[in-house]
């Protein structure tokens, strides 16, 4: 290409020189005679030689592809690619020619001269129309919403066990002390009795099948992601059961236990100042030291709008000097598993939950990677299980608030 450019430059310079010399030759032909004729013959010889060099420069070198051949090869490649995408050869040729026209118009005149069809042709929305060359930037991660996991374990008593259940003695009755005189005959005080509280363990289970190729080719740790999902979903199911479980194949819920006493709000559908005072003061004094309120976030929003009837001050107090925020002087915990306010609902619980409820852990989380069961389908099966139980052990330590008059 450099030789060709130099030859073209020499040709242009020689053409200019030839024009000048020819003009001068015409003027001085008589003076120089045959000498000028010899010069002109030499000039024509040089011109012919330059033409020969130009032809030689355009001749392809062995092993190289001419521009025309490269264009033809590119055209054939594009046709084959479109045919693999499902087009016929004729449709592929028509589409390529339209693309070439659109590109030519764009390069020569600019985008403002493209027609609507030509804009559509040059689009990344269709892989066969340019989309193959516009690959997305893939981020190795997963966007996930928040799973509202209950804080049950932080407010109840948790006990580990290696057995199928936990049994613990429980006082079911007590005697009453009596006053006696100095020499009065003493009688036996009766009523002291004990029972056996049993907390059986139940099983949580989950199973996921994943193709072996998916495990091999995914851009992130898919197996690790599954383990995280198992843990998250088990924690969620456990939290719901601790507060609302019916005790059948799952823990007994605090709000489901019939022995837990209840107070009413005094309003058919909402929480009230009087209701919150009653539920927090109608229990035994000995449980107050470690007692707290439980309700969900929406109920908290309504409680924060309640003010004392005498002073007009909010019953909600923000955190201060390292102490937690309080309702009527008692701390609270957000539990999304509890119901919203509404007719007949139990949106609030109050009490010493560490004394009132016990959670029994048998097996934390066990995950089995099974490569045999689904081997014929090219899949790997992941089994996850967890064993735990829970129930109210001292009902009098807890009270619940019902939306009712």
Phi, psi and omega in degrees: 000324178293320179296318180299318180295319179295320179296318179297321178296316178299320181298316180295316179296322180292323179298319178295316180296321181297320180297317180294314182294323180296319179296315180293326180295321180296326183282330188246015183302318182295325185285322186260340173062233186293334180300317178295323178297320178296320179297318181294323179295320178295322179298318180293324178296316178298320180298317179295323180294320178298318179299320179295320179295322178297318178296319180294323180293330180276350180285129183296143176277148181304130179093347180264159180250133179287165180300321179294317179296319178297321179296318180295318180296318179296321179296314179297321179297317179296321178298314180297321181294319179290328178292325176294334178279357174112000180274152172285166181297319181296314179296324179296317181295316179299317182294318180296317179297322177294320177298318181296319178296317180296317180294320178298317178297318181297316183289324184275325189238343181101167185295334183293344181262002177283142177276172179301319179294323180291324174299318181295324180298319183267078187223145176270357180289336179243123182303322183285352180247027177119349183293333179302329183272356181245077183279148179283162175268108185271127178260126182282079179191176182229132175274121184228140173285169182278133171266124185280087182279134183285146177273030187305315186296337182277346185241352177246173177271130181246130180231131177275148178214154175251011181246173182285345179202168175243132175241134180218141178291146182222133177286123181254348179201160181217161178267168178247127177291145182235151177275140180225158176281174185300316183245012181290144179291131178276141176245156181293134174268123183248168177122342180289124180213161182225154175227183181239117178267123179246132178245099179285155177260147180238168186243133170260141183218149175209147182217134180224132174258132179228134178295148181298322180293325177297318178296325183283324192257347181298142186284358177224177182284090184293321179295319176297323177297320178296319178299319177296321178295318178302312182299317183294314182289326176294318179297321179295312181298321179298315182297319178297318182294322182299329183257330185230005182295149181266000178085355179266110183059018179203166178300157175278135182274148178302316183281349181267345184287123184290339182279346178287122183290157182228153172238163180249155183281337186086002177228143187294329188227002188220165175278152181223165177299314181297320180297318180292322177296316182296313184293334181267353182238355183270358177268191181275142184301326185297341180269353186292328186302323182246019184277155177206162174272150171232134174193167179273177187295323180293319178294323176302319179301322179287322181295325181294343178271351182278138179238158177295144184289336183266312185265339183079006180278147178298144178280347175272130178242130182290166178297137182212136176053039178083351179276147182289161174296151186226160170240118183054034178087356180250143178291167180219162178227134178281122178232103184291344179289341180285153185285161172284170173294151181163162184304122177080359181277160177244085186276347187227140170231153181214138176156184176265094188283337177292326177275329186276338186225140179232133179250130182250120178263118176262305176228125183296280174216131178237122182241125181246128175264109184259108181261006185255312189305315183254021184300324182296335180261005179073026183241158174245132182257130177252120177256136175227140180213157179209141179238128178199162176217168179187148176194165176288128180250334175227095185294328184290347178281353185229144173226154179232154186247128183250138176283099182195160178267000000 
